[in-house]
Amino acid sequence: MQMTPMIESFVLHFGEMGSRWGFNRTVGQMYGLIVLSEAPLSANDISSSLSISRGNVSMGLKELQSWQLVRVHHVPGDRKEYFSTAGSILEMARRVMIERKRREVDPTLTLLRDIILESPSSEGEAHAQTKMREIHDLLESASLLSDEIQSLSIESLQTLIKLGAGVGRLLEFADKFRSNKGNDKDSDRGNDKGNEKH
């Protein structure tokens, strides 16, 4: 794959994104290159395009396979393996979310559950447990919501994403409606008290 300035800019930035997702910069660059490639790439293709060693490419591809982000292809008469993305961009995002939850959120929830079940030995520990319980409950709610989203089909997920801004506006409207309703009740009470005086 020819590394034009435009492609190189994206690949380098994808490396920075990858380091935030949970794998190193080189693996992120490799995946960025695979995402943009029209055809599956071999380890040699990736090595020459990014000027990195075959050993690093091999380890990087194993890492991407562990995240289930790449698919292996074989060409008849060719002993080399070729790699492409394992699905659409939306499927990639979902896979990253699933893996990050499994590697980061789930162990944190397990730790918090264990600590919360312990008997506090002081007021300080009791206060700390209260705060940890709040963190646990928030993470658990977010985790359940994430599981619900992950269970959706790609088509349903696309629809949900398109509805995102609309859902936000609907919730704002509901908040305003509840607020206005509360103000109306307060006003009615005030009028009732005024009528009683008369």
N, CA and C of each residue as an Amber inpcrd file, in Angstrom:
protein
   594
   0.8430000  -1.1970000   0.0000000   0.0000000   0.0000000   0.0000000
   0.8770000   1.2450000   0.0000000   0.5900000   2.1910000  -0.8790000
   1.4000000   3.3960000  -0.9820000   1.0360000   4.3730000   0.1370000
   2.0650000   4.8190000   0.8640000   1.8460000   5.7220000   1.9980000
   1.9100000   7.1720000   1.5140000   0.7920000   7.7090000   1.1070000
   0.7250000   9.1180000   0.7310000   0.6820000   9.9590000   2.0080000
   0.9700000  11.2720000   1.9170000   0.9190000  12.1160000   3.1230000
  -0.4240000  12.0470000   3.8410000  -1.5320000  11.9780000   3.0850000
  -2.8530000  11.9150000   3.6960000  -3.0240000  10.6250000   4.4930000
  -2.6460000   9.4950000   3.8800000  -2.7750000   8.1980000   4.5510000
  -1.8510000   8.1270000   5.7530000  -0.6230000   8.6300000   5.5860000
   0.3390000   8.6060000   6.6880000  -0.1750000   9.4200000   7.8780000
  -0.7870000  10.5820000   7.6080000  -1.3210000  11.4200000   8.6840000
  -2.3740000  10.6610000   9.4800000  -3.2700000   9.9580000   8.7740000
  -4.3160000   9.1960000   9.4550000  -3.7160000   8.0500000  10.2570000
  -2.7870000   7.3130000   9.6450000  -2.1930000   6.1440000  10.2980000
  -1.4610000   6.5540000  11.5790000  -0.7320000   7.6690000  11.5240000
  -0.0170000   8.1320000  12.7200000  -1.0030000   8.5200000  13.8220000
  -2.0820000   9.1830000  13.4350000  -3.0850000   9.5590000  14.4370000
  -3.7950000   8.3210000  15.0000000  -4.0240000   7.3150000  14.1450000
  -4.6590000   6.0830000  14.6020000  -3.7800000   5.3950000  15.6410000
  -2.4710000   5.5560000  15.4930000  -1.5600000   5.0110000  16.4900000
  -1.7740000   5.6550000  17.8470000  -1.9900000   6.9920000  17.8520000
  -2.2650000   7.6850000  19.1050000  -3.5940000   7.2250000  19.6930000
  -4.5990000   7.0440000  18.8350000  -5.9000000   6.5460000  19.3040000
  -5.7590000   5.1610000  19.9140000  -4.9900000   4.2950000  19.2480000
  -4.7920000   2.9350000  19.7360000  -4.1910000   2.9010000  21.1230000
  -3.2580000   3.8350000  21.3870000  -2.6200000   3.8620000  22.7060000
  -3.6290000   4.2200000  23.7900000  -4.7060000   4.9130000  23.4160000
  -5.7540000   5.2340000  24.3880000  -6.7680000   4.1030000  24.5140000
  -6.8990000   3.3030000  23.4820000  -7.8260000   2.1660000  23.5170000
  -7.3060000   1.0280000  24.3870000  -5.9900000   0.9060000  24.4590000
  -5.4530000  -0.1740000  25.2780000  -4.3520000  -0.9790000  24.6260000
  -3.9750000  -0.6570000  23.3650000  -2.7990000  -1.3040000  22.7980000
  -1.8070000  -0.2350000  22.3560000  -0.5630000  -0.6410000  22.0650000
   0.4800000   0.3590000  21.8630000   0.3680000   1.0880000  20.5200000
   1.1790000   2.1370000  20.3810000   1.1000000   3.0250000  19.2190000
   1.3510000   2.2850000  17.9130000   2.3260000   1.3760000  17.9080000
   2.6560000   0.6480000  16.6820000   1.4860000  -0.2260000  16.2320000
   0.8440000  -0.9120000  17.1780000  -0.3150000  -1.7460000  16.8490000
  -1.4490000  -0.8800000  16.3030000  -1.6300000   0.3010000  16.8900000
  -2.6400000   1.2240000  16.3900000  -2.3600000   1.6600000  14.9590000
  -1.0990000   1.9330000  14.6470000  -0.7260000   2.3110000  13.2850000
  -0.9710000   1.1660000  12.3090000  -0.6290000  -0.0370000  12.7340000
  -0.8730000  -1.2100000  11.8910000  -2.3520000  -1.3480000  11.5740000
  -3.1750000  -1.1680000  12.6170000  -4.6120000  -1.3280000  12.3920000
  -5.1550000  -0.2050000  11.5050000  -4.6530000   1.0050000  11.7090000
  -5.0690000   2.1140000  10.8540000  -4.7530000   1.8350000   9.3940000
  -3.5960000   1.2580000   9.1300000  -3.2010000   0.9120000   7.7620000
  -4.1290000  -0.1480000   7.1810000  -4.4460000  -1.1670000   7.9770000
  -5.3330000  -2.2430000   7.5240000  -6.7350000  -1.6950000   7.2390000
  -7.2020000  -0.7820000   8.0720000  -8.5340000  -0.1920000   7.8910000
  -8.6330000   0.5200000   6.5460000  -7.5720000   1.2460000   6.1610000
  -7.6150000   2.0450000   4.9310000  -7.3100000   1.2560000   3.6650000
  -6.7380000   0.0810000   3.8160000  -6.3110000  -0.6850000   2.6430000
  -7.5010000  -1.2810000   1.8910000  -7.4730000  -1.1490000   0.5680000
  -8.5340000  -1.7390000  -0.2650000  -8.4750000  -3.2580000  -0.2590000
  -7.2550000  -3.8040000  -0.1990000  -7.0650000  -5.2570000  -0.2430000
  -6.3910000  -5.7210000   1.0510000  -6.5890000  -6.9920000   1.4330000
  -5.8920000  -7.5260000   2.6090000  -4.3860000  -7.3570000   2.4810000
  -3.7160000  -7.1150000   3.6040000  -2.2700000  -6.8790000   3.6210000
  -1.5380000  -8.0340000   4.2850000  -0.3510000  -8.3330000   3.7640000
   0.5030000  -9.3480000   4.3920000   1.3880000  -8.6710000   5.4390000
   2.0450000  -9.4840000   6.2410000   2.9730000  -8.9380000   7.2350000
   4.0880000  -8.1490000   6.5460000   4.5440000  -8.6300000   5.3840000
   5.5760000  -7.9080000   4.6280000   5.0770000  -6.5430000   4.1670000
   3.8270000  -6.5050000   3.6950000   3.2370000  -5.2330000   3.2560000
   3.2260000  -4.2260000   4.4020000   2.7960000  -4.6870000   5.5670000
   2.6930000  -3.8040000   6.7370000   4.0700000  -3.3480000   7.1830000
   5.0270000  -4.2790000   7.1900000   6.3870000  -3.9730000   7.6160000
   7.0300000  -2.9120000   6.7310000   6.8930000  -3.0720000   5.4150000
   7.5220000  -2.1190000   4.4960000   6.8030000  -0.7710000   4.4990000
   5.4790000  -0.7830000   4.6300000   4.7180000   0.4750000   4.6230000
   5.0080000   1.3220000   5.8530000   5.1660000   0.6830000   7.0180000
   5.3580000   1.4100000   8.2730000   6.8140000   1.4520000   8.7270000
   7.6980000   0.7790000   7.9720000   9.1250000   0.7290000   8.3190000
   9.3420000   0.1960000   9.7310000   8.6860000  -0.9090000  10.0300000
   8.8810000  -1.5730000  11.3140000   9.2800000  -3.0230000  11.0580000
   9.9160000  -3.6530000  12.0490000  10.4470000  -5.0010000  11.8740000
   9.3370000  -6.0360000  11.7380000   9.6700000  -7.1530000  11.0850000
   8.7080000  -8.2430000  10.9360000   8.2950000  -8.7940000  12.2930000
   9.2410000  -8.7950000  13.2410000   8.9300000  -9.3020000  14.5820000
   7.8490000  -8.4600000  15.2530000   7.9790000  -7.1290000  15.1410000
   6.9730000  -6.2370000  15.7210000   5.6230000  -6.3940000  15.0200000
   5.6680000  -6.5950000  13.7060000   4.4370000  -6.7950000  12.9480000
   3.7420000  -8.0780000  13.4110000   4.5170000  -9.1360000  13.5690000
   3.9600000 -10.4200000  13.9930000   3.2870000 -10.3050000  15.3640000
   3.9700000  -9.6340000  16.3080000   3.3850000  -9.4640000  17.6430000
   2.1510000  -8.5720000  17.5860000   2.2210000  -7.5360000  16.7490000
   1.0880000  -6.6280000  16.6200000  -0.1370000  -7.3170000  16.0420000
   0.0850000  -8.1710000  15.0520000  -1.0360000  -8.9000000  14.4460000
  -1.6690000  -9.8670000  15.4340000  -0.8490000 -10.4880000  16.2760000
  -1.3990000 -11.3680000  17.3130000  -2.2580000 -10.5830000  18.2950000
  -1.7990000  -9.3650000  18.6200000  -2.5670000  -8.5080000  19.5260000
  -3.9130000  -8.1300000  18.9010000  -3.9020000  -7.7660000  17.6260000
  -5.1420000  -7.4010000  16.9370000  -6.0830000  -8.5980000  16.8180000
  -5.5090000  -9.7810000  16.6470000  -6.3360000 -10.9870000  16.5930000
  -6.9590000 -11.2860000  17.9600000  -6.2310000 -11.0010000  19.0320000
  -6.7800000 -11.2370000  20.3700000  -7.9480000 -10.2930000  20.6500000
  -7.9360000  -9.1320000  20.0050000  -9.0400000  -8.1820000  20.1260000
 -10.1480000  -8.4990000  19.1140000  -9.8990000  -9.5030000  18.2550000
 -10.8360000  -9.8980000  17.1990000 -11.1310000  -8.7360000  16.2430000
 -10.0750000  -7.9640000  15.9390000 -10.2280000  -6.8060000  15.0610000
  -9.7890000  -7.0680000  13.6280000  -9.0870000  -8.1890000  13.3940000
  -8.6360000  -8.5070000  12.0390000  -9.0550000  -9.9210000  11.6470000
  -9.1590000 -10.1120000  10.3450000  -9.5290000 -11.4150000   9.7820000
  -8.3710000 -11.8920000   8.9010000  -8.0670000 -13.1830000   8.9690000
  -6.9660000 -13.7630000   8.1810000  -7.5020000 -14.3100000   6.8610000
  -6.7620000 -14.0360000   5.7680000  -7.1250000 -14.5440000   4.4430000
  -5.9610000 -15.3600000   3.8870000  -6.2770000 -16.3830000   3.1240000
  -5.2630000 -17.1840000   2.4410000  -5.5180000 -17.1460000   0.9430000
  -4.4330000 -17.0470000   0.1970000  -4.5140000 -17.0090000  -1.2660000
  -3.9650000 -18.3210000  -1.8020000  -4.7200000 -19.0030000  -2.6760000
  -4.2380000 -20.2780000  -3.2410000  -2.8550000 -20.1100000  -3.8910000
  -1.9370000 -21.0170000  -3.5430000  -0.5910000 -20.9690000  -4.0940000
   0.3330000 -19.9960000  -3.3980000  -0.1620000 -19.2910000  -2.3850000
   0.6490000 -18.3150000  -1.6390000   0.6600000 -18.7230000  -0.1730000
   1.8440000 -18.8980000   0.3790000   1.9570000 -19.3630000   1.7550000
   1.7390000 -18.2490000   2.7750000   1.7820000 -17.0060000   2.3120000
   1.6410000 -15.8760000   3.2400000   0.1910000 -15.7310000   3.7070000
   0.0530000 -15.1590000   4.8990000  -1.2690000 -14.8130000   5.4120000
  -1.5270000 -13.3360000   5.1300000  -2.7820000 -13.0130000   4.8210000
  -3.1670000 -11.6330000   4.5540000  -4.2340000 -11.2290000   5.5690000
  -4.2310000  -9.9440000   5.9080000  -5.0990000  -9.4760000   6.9870000
  -5.9730000  -8.3020000   6.5390000  -7.2500000  -8.3690000   6.9470000
  -8.1930000  -7.2780000   6.6970000  -8.9740000  -7.0350000   7.9880000
  -9.7630000  -5.9760000   8.0080000 -10.5760000  -5.7040000   9.1900000
 -11.6690000  -6.7700000   9.3280000 -12.0160000  -7.0730000  10.5700000
 -13.0350000  -8.1070000  10.8290000 -14.4090000  -7.4580000  10.9260000
 -14.8740000  -6.9080000   9.8090000 -16.1950000  -6.2960000   9.8050000
 -16.1450000  -4.8100000   9.5130000 -17.2850000  -4.1540000   9.6890000
 -17.4320000  -2.7320000   9.3840000 -16.7810000  -1.8640000  10.4630000
 -16.7440000  -0.5590000  10.2070000 -16.2050000   0.3900000  11.1760000
 -17.0310000   0.3530000  12.4640000 -18.3470000   0.2310000  12.3320000
 -19.2090000   0.1630000  13.5100000 -18.9520000  -1.1030000  14.3160000
 -18.7140000  -2.2160000  13.6240000 -18.3740000  -3.4630000  14.3140000
 -17.0300000  -3.3370000  15.0220000 -16.0920000  -2.6090000  14.4040000
 -14.8080000  -2.3620000  15.0390000 -14.9970000  -1.6020000  16.3400000
 -15.8110000  -0.5400000  16.2980000 -16.0500000   0.2580000  17.5010000
 -16.6960000  -0.5840000  18.5930000 -17.6350000  -1.4420000  18.2010000
 -18.2990000  -2.2970000  19.1810000 -17.3070000  -3.2830000  19.7950000
 -16.4320000  -3.8400000  18.9770000 -15.4520000  -4.7990000  19.4880000
 -14.4940000  -4.1350000  20.4770000 -14.0700000  -2.9070000  20.1830000
 -13.1850000  -2.1750000  21.0980000 -13.9000000  -1.9220000  22.4230000
 -15.1780000  -1.5330000  22.3490000 -15.9560000  -1.3060000  23.5690000
 -16.0510000  -2.5720000  24.4100000 -16.3200000  -3.6970000  23.7490000
 -16.4540000  -4.9720000  24.4650000 -15.1450000  -5.3390000  25.1620000
 -14.0410000  -5.2070000  24.4360000 -12.7440000  -5.5850000  25.0050000
 -12.3250000  -4.6600000  26.1290000 -12.5770000  -3.3630000  25.9630000
 -12.2070000  -2.4240000  27.0300000 -13.0410000  -2.6800000  28.2860000
 -14.3060000  -2.9960000  28.1010000 -15.1510000  -3.3260000  29.2590000
 -14.6180000  -4.5740000  29.9540000 -14.2640000  -5.5900000  29.1680000
 -13.7730000  -6.8500000  29.7360000 -12.4470000  -6.6540000  30.4660000
 -11.5800000  -5.8020000  29.9280000 -10.2400000  -5.6420000  30.4840000
 -10.1720000  -4.5930000  31.5950000 -11.0790000  -3.6180000  31.5840000
 -10.9780000  -2.5050000  32.5230000 -12.1550000  -2.4240000  33.4950000
 -13.3770000  -2.4040000  32.9560000 -14.5470000  -2.1830000  33.8080000
 -14.8630000  -3.4150000  34.6590000 -14.8890000  -4.5990000  34.0480000
 -15.2600000  -5.8180000  34.7890000 -14.3380000  -6.0850000  35.9800000
 -13.0020000  -5.9950000  35.8270000 -12.1400000  -6.2060000  37.0050000
 -12.3620000  -5.1520000  38.0920000 -12.6640000  -3.9100000  37.6850000
 -12.9200000  -2.8550000  38.6700000 -14.1880000  -3.1520000  39.4560000
 -15.2340000  -3.6110000  38.7620000 -16.4800000  -3.9740000  39.4460000
 -16.2580000  -5.1150000  40.4330000 -15.4720000  -6.1040000  40.0340000
 -15.1780000  -7.2380000  40.9150000 -14.4600000  -6.7700000  42.1770000
 -13.4600000  -5.9000000  42.0050000 -12.7210000  -5.3650000  43.1500000
 -13.6380000  -4.5810000  44.0790000 -14.4710000  -3.7180000  43.5090000
 -15.3660000  -2.9030000  44.3260000 -16.3650000  -3.7640000  45.0880000
 -16.9070000  -4.7960000  44.4360000 -17.8570000  -5.6860000  45.1170000
 -17.2060000  -6.3400000  46.3340000 -15.9790000  -6.8140000  46.1560000
 -15.2790000  -7.4860000  47.2550000 -15.0410000  -6.5260000  48.4220000
 -14.6330000  -5.2950000  48.1240000 -14.3250000  -4.3270000  49.1840000
 -15.5990000  -3.8960000  49.9100000 -16.6750000  -3.6990000  49.1470000
 -17.9360000  -3.2570000  49.7460000 -18.4940000  -4.2890000  50.7230000
 -18.2390000  -5.5760000  50.4520000 -18.7400000  -6.6450000  51.3170000
 -17.9660000  -6.7620000  52.6270000 -16.7940000  -6.1370000  52.7100000
 -16.0000000  -6.2010000  53.9340000 -16.6340000  -5.3390000  55.0260000
 -16.4040000  -5.7120000  56.2780000 -16.9060000  -4.9150000  57.4030000
 -15.9300000  -3.7720000  57.6760000 -16.3970000  -2.5280000  57.6750000
 -15.4940000  -1.3960000  57.9220000 -14.9850000  -1.4100000  59.3600000
 -13.7340000  -1.0340000  59.5470000 -13.1360000  -1.0450000  60.8850000
 -13.1080000   0.3410000  61.5170000 -13.5690000   1.3450000  60.7680000
 -13.5830000   2.7040000  61.3060000 -14.6000000   3.5330000  60.5330000
 -14.8820000   4.7370000  61.0600000 -15.7950000   5.6420000  60.3630000
 -15.2270000   6.0450000  59.0060000 -13.9010000   6.1840000  58.9610000
 -13.2480000   6.5420000  57.7040000 -13.4660000   5.4830000  56.6370000
 -13.3400000   4.2010000  57.0350000 -13.5670000   3.1130000  56.0870000
 -15.0360000   3.0300000  55.6860000 -15.9340000   3.3060000  56.6230000
 -17.3700000   3.2890000  56.3140000 -17.7030000   4.3630000  55.2880000
 -17.1060000   5.5450000  55.4660000 -17.3190000   6.6370000  54.4960000
 -16.7410000   6.2540000  53.1360000 -15.5370000   5.6610000  53.1560000
 -14.8950000   5.2410000  51.9030000 -15.7480000   4.2050000  51.1760000
 -16.3380000   3.2650000  51.9440000 -17.2030000   2.2510000  51.3380000
 -18.4420000   2.8720000  50.7000000 -18.9820000   3.9080000  51.3440000
 -20.1460000   4.5900000  50.7730000 -19.8010000   5.1750000  49.4120000
 -18.6440000   5.8180000  49.3170000 -18.2130000   6.3980000  48.0510000
 -17.9370000   5.3100000  47.0130000 -17.3070000   4.2180000  47.4700000
 -17.0190000   3.1210000  46.5450000 -18.3020000   2.4630000  46.0520000
 -19.3190000   2.4120000  46.9050000 -20.6140000   1.8510000  46.4990000
 -21.2580000   2.7230000  45.4140000 -21.1130000   4.0390000  45.5640000
 -21.6410000   4.9470000  44.5440000 -20.9390000   4.7210000  43.2060000
 -19.6110000   4.5620000  43.2650000 -18.8430000   4.3000000  42.0400000
 -19.2610000   2.9720000  41.4310000 -19.4040000   1.9550000  42.2900000
 -19.8230000   0.6240000  41.8330000 -21.1760000   0.6790000  41.1410000
 -22.1400000   1.3630000  41.7810000 -23.4960000   1.4180000  41.2180000
 -23.5130000   2.1340000  39.8740000 -22.7200000   3.1970000  39.7530000
 -22.6430000   3.9200000  38.4870000 -22.0260000   3.0460000  37.4040000
 -20.9070000   2.3920000  37.7320000 -20.2420000   1.5220000  36.7570000
 -21.1260000   0.3490000  36.3620000 -21.8380000  -0.2120000  37.3390000
 -22.7090000  -1.3490000  37.0530000 -23.8550000  -0.9400000  36.1240000
 -24.4350000   0.2360000  36.3570000 -25.5080000   0.7280000  35.4830000
 -24.9780000   0.9510000  34.0710000 -23.7920000   1.5660000  33.9840000
 -23.1860000   1.8100000  32.6730000 -22.8490000   0.4900000  31.9820000
 -22.4060000  -0.4960000  32.7710000 -22.0610000  -1.8070000  32.2250000
 -23.2940000  -2.5120000  31.6690000 -24.4040000  -2.4490000  32.4050000
 -25.6440000  -3.0650000  31.9400000 -26.1500000  -2.3950000  30.6660000
 -26.0320000  -1.0650000  30.6220000 -26.4380000  -0.3370000  29.4180000
 -25.5590000  -0.7340000  28.2410000 -24.2550000  -0.8640000  28.5040000
 -23.3300000  -1.2810000  27.4540000 -23.6800000  -2.6720000  26.9310000
 -24.0190000  -3.5860000  27.8480000 -24.3960000  -4.9450000  27.4340000
 -25.6390000  -4.9220000  26.5470000 -26.6040000  -4.0790000  26.9160000
 -27.8230000  -3.9660000  26.1140000 -27.4930000  -3.4630000  24.7110000
 -26.6210000  -2.4660000  24.6440000 -26.2440000  -1.8950000  23.3420000
 -25.4950000  -2.9220000  22.5040000 -24.5780000  -3.6710000  23.1560000
 -23.7820000  -4.6550000  22.4290000 -24.6390000  -5.7870000  21.8790000
 -25.7860000  -6.0440000  22.5160000 -26.6500000  -7.1440000  22.0770000
 -27.4740000  -6.7700000  20.8420000 -27.4930000  -5.4840000  20.4980000
 -28.2610000  -5.0410000  19.3330000 -27.5890000  -5.4740000  18.0380000
 -28.3850000  -5.6670000  17.0100000 -27.8290000  -5.9320000  15.6810000
 -27.1650000  -4.6560000  15.1640000 -26.3080000  -4.7890000  14.1660000
 -25.6430000  -3.6230000  13.5990000 -26.6690000  -2.6280000  13.0630000
 -27.7310000  -3.1440000  12.4380000 -28.7660000  -2.2630000  11.8840000
 -29.4530000  -1.4800000  13.0000000 -29.7920000  -2.1580000  14.1020000
 -30.4420000  -1.4880000  15.2280000 -29.4940000  -0.4880000  15.8790000
 -28.2110000  -0.8410000  15.9440000 -27.2140000   0.0510000  16.5300000
 -27.0760000   1.3220000  15.6970000 -27.0920000   1.1770000  14.3720000
 -27.0330000   2.3420000  13.5000000 -28.2380000   3.2440000  13.7110000
 -29.4100000   2.6390000  13.8620000 -30.6250000   3.4120000  14.1120000
 -30.5250000   4.1550000  15.4350000 -30.0200000   3.4710000  16.4720000
 -29.8710000   4.0870000  17.7900000 -28.9290000   5.2790000  17.7320000
 -27.8290000   5.1440000  16.9970000 -26.8610000   6.2330000  16.8730000
 -27.5040000   7.4310000  16.1840000 -28.2870000   7.1690000  15.1360000
 -28.9640000   8.2590000  14.4250000 -29.9890000   8.9530000  15.3100000
 -30.5770000   8.1870000  16.2370000 -31.5710000   8.7500000  17.1510000
 -30.9300000   9.4880000  18.3180000 -29.6170000   9.3520000  18.4680000
 -28.9240000   9.8850000  19.6430000 -29.2790000  11.3130000  19.9890000
 -29.1310000  12.2360000  19.0200000 -29.4120000  13.6490000  19.2750000
 -30.8900000  13.8500000  19.5880000 -31.7480000  13.1130000  18.8920000
 -33.1880000  13.2310000  19.1350000 -33.5710000  12.7810000  20.5310000
 -32.9220000  11.7010000  21.0080000 -33.2040000  11.2110000  22.3620000
 -32.8080000  12.2670000  23.3960000 -31.6610000  12.9220000  23.1640000
 -31.2230000  13.9780000  24.0740000 -32.2290000  15.1160000  24.1390000
 -32.7450000  15.5270000  22.9840000 -33.7460000  16.6010000  22.9540000
 -35.0420000  16.1670000  23.6290000 -35.4030000  14.8860000  23.4520000
 -36.6180000  14.3680000  24.0930000 -36.4900000  14.4020000  25.6100000
 -35.3120000  14.0240000  26.1300000 -35.0950000  14.0490000  27.5770000
 -35.1230000  15.4800000  28.1140000 -34.5500000  16.4260000  27.3470000
 -34.5890000  17.8300000  27.7600000 -36.0360000  18.3230000  27.8260000
 -36.8340000  17.9350000  26.8180000 -38.2380000  18.3320000  26.7960000
 -38.9750000  17.7570000  28.0030000 -38.6890000  16.4820000  28.3210000
 -39.3370000  15.8310000  29.4700000 -38.9710000  16.5480000  30.7720000
 -37.6990000  16.9550000  30.8960000 -37.2780000  17.6850000  32.0980000
 -38.0080000  19.0150000  32.2180000 -38.1150000  19.7270000  31.0920000
 -38.8110000  21.0180000  31.1110000 -40.2840000  20.8360000  31.4420000
 -40.8740000  19.7680000  30.8940000 -42.2960000  19.4880000  31.1510000
 -42.5280000  19.2220000  32.6340000 -41.6440000  18.3960000  33.2400000
 -41.7860000  18.1040000  34.6710000 -41.5980000  19.3650000  35.5100000
 -40.6280000  20.1980000  35.0850000 -40.3540000  21.4430000  35.8110000
 -41.5470000  22.3840000  35.7420000 -42.1280000  22.5160000  34.5470000
 -43.2940000  23.3910000  34.3850000 -44.4960000  22.8800000  35.1640000
 -44.6380000  21.5490000  35.1800000 -45.7420000  20.9410000  35.9090000
 -45.6130000  21.2320000  37.3990000 -44.3630000  21.1530000  37.9060000
 -44.1280000  21.4540000  39.3130000 -44.4180000  22.9030000  39.6360000
 -44.0490000  23.8100000  38.7180000 -44.3130000  25.2340000  38.9250000
 -45.8070000  25.5190000  38.9300000 -46.5560000  24.8100000  38.0500000
 -48.0090000  24.9950000  37.9960000 -48.6550000  24.5650000  39.3070000
 -48.1660000  23.4530000  39.8940000 -48.7210000  22.9810000  41.1650000
 -48.4660000  24.0020000  42.2710000 -47.2360000  24.5770000  42.2770000
 -46.9130000  25.5830000  43.2860000 -47.8160000  26.8000000  43.1320000
 -48.0760000  27.1720000  41.8730000 -48.9380000  28.3220000  41.6000000
 -50.3630000  28.0560000  42.0660000 -50.8430000  26.8120000  41.8040000
 -52.2010000  26.4470000  42.2330000 -52.3300000  26.4940000  43.7470000
 -51.2810000  26.0290000  44.4510000 -51.3200000  26.0640000  45.9180000
 -51.3970000  27.4960000  46.4200000 -50.6220000  28.3630000  45.7530000
 -50.6340000  29.7740000  46.1510000 -51.9920000  30.4010000  45.9470000
 -52.6470000  30.0540000  44.8370000 -53.9860000  30.5930000  44.5680000
 -55.0070000  30.0750000  45.5760000 -54.8710000  28.7770000  45.9270000
 -55.7940000  28.1930000  46.9030000 -55.6840000  28.8920000  48.2480000
 -54.4540000  29.1990000  48.6600000 -54.2430000  29.8710000  49.9500000
 -54.8310000  31.2750000  49.8960000 -54.6710000  31.9460000  48.7450000
 -55.2170000  33.2850000  48.6000000 -56.7240000  33.2710000  48.6750000
 -57.3810000  32.2770000  48.0710000 -58.8350000  32.1710000  48.0920000
 -59.3580000  31.9000000  49.4970000 -58.5700000  31.1140000  50.2720000
 -58.9860000  30.8010000  51.6400000 -59.0170000  32.0670000  52.5030000
 -58.0560000  32.9600000  52.2770000 -58.0050000  34.1860000  53.0580000
 -59.2190000  35.0510000  52.7760000 -59.6430000  35.0400000  51.4930000
 -60.8160000  35.8320000  51.1340000 -62.0880000  35.1620000  51.6420000
